[in-house]
Every structure is written in C-alpha cells, then in structure tokens.
C-alpha cells in the first residue's frame, strides 16, 4: 500500500469540487482553518464554475482535478463537498502522477468513488473525513475537524464506540475500505469496484428508502462482497425514509439481518458519515478492532506491514 507523506507546516492543501457546485463564501471558514493550522491553500477560479448542479462541466472539473493530481507541489486534495458527480470523472482522470508524487485525497459521501478507485487501481491510502462545506466558525474544534488534521499529520486515531444491541463482538486487525453504500453500489462491476477480501468494510448512507438499503445490502451479499471480509463497521445511516406500508425494520436491522449468517465482527455506531460527528478514517490503512461481549468497543490505527 502506498501511504502519502504526512503533512507538515507549510505544505499545500488544494481544494477541489468534483461534484456539486460551491461558492467562495461557503469555503471561507475552511480556508481560514487551514491557514491558521500553518498550511498553504491552493485553488483557482475553476473551483467556482457552475453547470446546473455541478461545479462546472465534466471537462472543467476533470481538467482542474487533473492539474491538482499532476502537481508535485500539492500534498493533499480536499474535496469541498459531495452531492453527486465524482463517478463521472473517474475515466477522464490519469492518476499515475500520484504514484510518483503521492498525496492525500480527502472527503466523504460522493468522494467514496475516489476512495474506492484509488484503493483498487493504485493501492493508495486516502482519508475519509469531513469536508470544507461542513466547516464553520463553530465546528473548527469538533472531533470531525481535529481527527482530520491529526490524520493528515500522521497521528494515531483511536476511537471508543458506545455499545449497540446489534453488535457482534470480535478482535481483528485488517485494512479498512468502503464509504457511502449508495456510491459503492453504483461502482459494482466497474474497474473501481472494491475487492473486500480480508478487509474491514465501512458503510454509511444518507437520505435513502429502507428498501433501497435492503436492495444494496443484498447486492453486496450476492456479489460475494461480504463473504471474505474481516469485519463490518456501520457508521451513520441518517435520514432514512419509509413507504406508506412500512418496511418493518430499521436500516441497522436490515444490515444485521443481511449479515446474520456470517461470523465477522459487526459494529454499529461508528462516528462517521452524514452527521456532525464525522471522524476521520484512513482508508486502506489497517485498523485494530477490539469488541468484547460486555460492549467495550475500541478501534485504533495499526502499523501497516
């Protein structure tokens, strides 16, 4: 696995918008945060392009992101927001320059497309974390922001989770992959699709119907993506919807039911996803899970082999 160099004071973080459009005003708190922390911030006027809901046409977004990928003077690319659109850029981009000059690709939600692609095609670690759109004057010292900065600086991450009645205990150390369930579902069968064998799979999602969650979980199951995993971490499953005739199970119950036949550790309440408590995860990086039958759950980054 390729681990990009950790960041030091004076390094450059570039802002990108591979999906939904963003305004300069929306980015001011995040820019102030990075400069206060001693980083240089890079972007140009293409960041604020607009094409309906997108941050410019596919051509504009891809060309801008390619320039960031190509530059040896940029140490991290922080995606400004999610929405939808990153998958439209994958086949327009050449990630080979990142093999020579690795850099951290950071974000969550729709950015899952890049996390999966870089893991599968480049075997490169990335950072699942909060995004500039989520940074305000009030959130700069929250765990979502501080764990992102700690991860970029190479500090170990260690989390303790509250117990959950659907948890299945176990101890395991393995690389973590995954992200937004809907985005992973959209990558099935493509060259960006994840190989989950021997990995800890992390899942989160937002604004989905419960039967959609059931459908996507069965896709993971029937495609063999759950067969050889070492563990399953379930983050925030936020703002779920139901039909007039209720589905009959919560999103968490749907996941647990789909995984009932397996014996890997299954942990809910992981603090990541579409809620303010969205802590950083080094994707592709080994993490150690210790979950006892007494409900004590801890996770920490492990040293890569």
N, C-alpha and C positions, 0 to 999 in steps of 0.2 A: 504494500500500500504506500502511495505517495502522500506524505504529510507536508503541506505547505509550511514554509518558515513562519514561526510565530512573530507577532508584530512587536516592534519597539517604538519608542518615542521618535517622531519624525517620519515614520513610514506613511505611505499614502493609501487611503481607502477611497475607492471610486464608487460613486452612486450610479445605479442603473435602474431602468424601468422596462423590464422585458414584457410586461403585461399591461395592466390598467394605467391610464394617464395619471400624472401627478403635477402639482403646481410647486413653484419655488417657495411659496408661503408655507405650504404643508411640510416642507423639508427644513425650515429654519431651525427648529429645536434640535433635530438630529445633527445638523451641520455644526451648531454651537456645541453640542455634546462632544463630537469627535475632536473639534479644535481644542476644547477645554482639556481633553484627555491627552493632548500632545500629538495628534495625528494631522497630517495634511489631508485635505478633501479635494477630490478631483471630479469634475463634471463639466459639461458644456451645454449649449442651448438645445441640443438634440434631446436631452433628458426631458424637456418640457414640450416635446412635439405632441400633437393630438391628431388622432384619426378615429372619429367616433369615440368608442370607449377605450381604445388602445392609446398607448403613449407613442403615437406615430405609426406609420405603416410598418408591415413586417420588414421591408427593406431598410427603413430608417432604424428600427430597433435593433435589427441584426447587425447592421454596419457599425452602429455605436458600440454595441456589446463586443463585437469583434475587435474594435480598436482597444478596448479595455483588456481583453484577453491577450492581445498581441504585445501590449506594453510591458517591458521588463521593470518599469519604474512604479508599477502598481502592485501592492502587496495583498490587497483584498478587494473584492467586488461585493458591495452590499446592495441587495435589491430593495428598491424603495417601497414596493407594495406588491400584493398579489393580485387577485381578481381572476383573470384568465388571459392566456396568450403565450406563455413561455413555450409550450409544446410546439407552437407554430414556428419557432426559431431554431429548434434543435438541428434540423437537417440543413440549415443555412449557415451554421457556425462551424469553424475549424478550431477544435480545442487543442490541437497538437502543440501550439506555443506554450500552453500551460504545463506540458510535460517538461519543457526546458526551463521555464520560469514559473513554478507552481505558485498559486495564490489561493486564498480562501474565497469561496463562493458562499454567500451568506443570505439567509432568508428562510421563509417557511411558506406553507399553503401552496400556491401555484408554483413556487420555486422548487417544489418536490420534483418537478420534471428535470431540473438541472442536477439535483442531488442524485437521482436515480441514474441519469445518463453518465455523470462523471464517475460514479461508483462502478457502473457496468463496463463502460468503454475506456476509462482511464485509470481505474483502481485508485482514485484520488479521494482523500478525506475532504468533507465540506462541513459547513456549520449551519445546522437548523436552529434558527434564532429569531427574535423579534426583528421588526423592520422599521425604517425611518418613519413611516406613516403612523406607527404606534408610539413614537417618542414625542412627549410633550414636556413642558416645564415641570409638570407634576410627576412624571414617570421616570425621570432620569436616574433615580436612585433605587428603583424597584429591582427585584431579583431578575426579571426579564432582561433588563439592561446590564446589570452588573455581571451576570453569568456570561452574557455575550462578550463583554470586554475581557473577563477572566479567560474565557476560552481562546480568544484571539491572542492573548498574551502567553498562552501555554500553561495556565494554572489548572490544577486538577479540579474536576467538578464532582461533587458528592451530594447526593440528594437522599432525604428520608421521606418516604411516602406514607400517608395515612392508610390504615387498613381498609379493605373493601370486602364485602361479603362474597364476591365472586372471584377473589384472588385464589390462585393455586400456587402453593409455595414451591421453592426450589432454589438451588445455588448454581450459577453458571457464569462463565466469562466468555464473551464472544463479541464480534463486531456488530454494531447496530446499524440497521438500514431502514428505509421506509419514509414515512411522512404522511401526506394527505391521502386518505384512502381513495377518494374520487380520482385524483390525478394518477395514482398508481394503477387504478382500474383502467384508465384511458391509455396507459402505456403497454398493456398486456399484448404480447405477441410482437412488439416492435423491438428494434435493436437496443432501446433504452430500458427494456423490461429488466426487473431485478432478478438476480439469482439469490434466493433466500436461504439456500442450503447452508446449515451451520451458523446462521446469523440470528441475532435478536431482531425481530421485526417490530418497528414502532408504527402505530397508526393513530391518526386524529382526523376529525372532519367537522364540517360546519354546514348548517342550513340544508340538510338532506331529509328526505322522507325516510321513515323507518324501513319501509320495504326496499328502498334503494340500498340501505346499509346491508340488509339481508342478501340482496342480489350480489353486491360486491364481495361480501364475505364468502359466499358460495363460489364466486369466481376464483378467489384465492384458494379455496379448498379444492375445487375440481381441477384447477390447473396445476396442482401439486405444490403451490407456494407455501403451504402450511406443513407439508409432510416432514421436511427435514430441518425446520427451524429449531433454534436452541431456546427460544423464549419469545413471548409476545408482551410488549408494553402498549397499553392503551392510554392515550392522552385524552384531551378534552374532546368529547363528542357533543358539540354545542348547538343549541337552537334547532333541535330535531323537530320534524313535523309528522303528523299522523293523518290518516284518512278519516272520512266520516264514520266508516266502520273501522274501529281501532285494530291496529296490527296485533296488539296483545302483549308486546314485550318492549322494554326499553332498548335503546341502542346497545347498552352494555350487556344486557341479557342476550341479545341477538349474537354478539361476538362470543360470549361464553358458551352458548348453545352450539355454535358452529365449531368450537374448539373442544367440545366435551370429550371426544374420543382420543385426544392426544394427551401426553403426559408432561409437556414442557411447562415451565413456569409461566403463569398468566397473571399479569399485574395491571390493575386499573388505577385511576387517579394520578397517572404520571403528569406532572405540571408542565405540559407543553401543548400548544395548539391555539385555537381561537378564543382565548380569554386573556385578561391582563397578565396572569401568572403563566408566562410562556418562556420557560427557561431553556437555556442553550443545550444542544446535543451535538457532539462531534460525530457526524455521520461517517460510517465506515471505520470508526475507531472502536477498539474493544472497550466494553464496559463490563463491570462485575456486578451481578445481581445476587443479593442475599435476602431471601424472603422466608421467614420462619412460619410455622403453623400458629404462632402466637401473634401474628400480624405485624411483626417488625420487618420492614422492608427498607433496604438501603441500596443505592446504586452509586457507583463511582467509576470514573475513567480508569482504565488499566493501561499498563505499558504495552505498546504494540510489539509483536515478535518480529 
